[in-house]
Amino acid sequence: MDDDELIRRELRSAREELVRKRARQSDDLPASTSQLPLMPERDDAFLRLALMSVEDLETHIDRLERDLADLEAGIDRPDAEIE
């Protein structure tokens, strides 16, 4: 699997997890950040997202969107130093 597909899958999973957490908050259910709530619709590769807070998920989504935009623009190593 190439980098952009992996980022897209993680981005999709992060967005879905953010929706779940926001729905729980609006339903006044206690947010579970200290334990892993297992649900069959979660992508097993990204179960760690369930441990993130809403704020952490929002930040992570922003980073993934920037990484994906960089890849689409032809920047394959955004963390590499510019010479």
LINKANOR-V289640 format. One record per residue. N is the residue number from 0. RES is the residue in three letters. BURIAL is b if it has 16 or more other ideal C-beta (glycine too) atoms within 10 Angstrom, else e. Layout:
n=(N/N)
res=(RES/RES)
burial=(BURIAL/BURIAL)
This chain:
n=(0/1/2/3/4/5/6/7/8/9/10/11/12/13/14/15/16/17/18/19/20/21/22/23/24/25/26/27/28/29/30/31/32/33/34/35/36/37/38/39/40/41/42/43/44/45/46/47/48/49/50/51/52/53/54/55/56/57/58/59/60/61/62/63/64/65/66/67/68/69/70/71/72/73/74/75/76/77/78/79/80/81/82)
res=(MET/ASP/ASP/ASP/GLU/LEU/ILE/ARG/ARG/GLU/LEU/ARG/SER/ALA/ARG/GLU/GLU/LEU/VAL/ARG/LYS/ARG/ALA/ARG/GLN/SER/ASP/ASP/LEU/PRO/ALA/SER/THR/SER/GLN/LEU/PRO/LEU/MET/PRO/GLU/ARG/ASP/ASP/ALA/PHE/LEU/ARG/LEU/ALA/LEU/MET/SER/VAL/GLU/ASP/LEU/GLU/THR/HIS/ILE/ASP/ARG/LEU/GLU/ARG/ASP/LEU/ALA/ASP/LEU/GLU/ALA/GLY/ILE/ASP/ARG/PRO/ASP/ALA/GLU/ILE/GLU)
burial=(e/e/e/e/e/e/b/e/e/b/b/e/b/b/e/b/b/b/e/b/b/e/e/e/e/e/e/e/e/e/e/e/e/e/e/e/e/e/e/e/e/b/e/e/e/b/e/e/b/b/e/b/e/e/e/e/b/e/e/b/b/e/e/b/e/e/b/b/e/b/b/e/e/e/e/e/e/e/e/e/e/e/e)
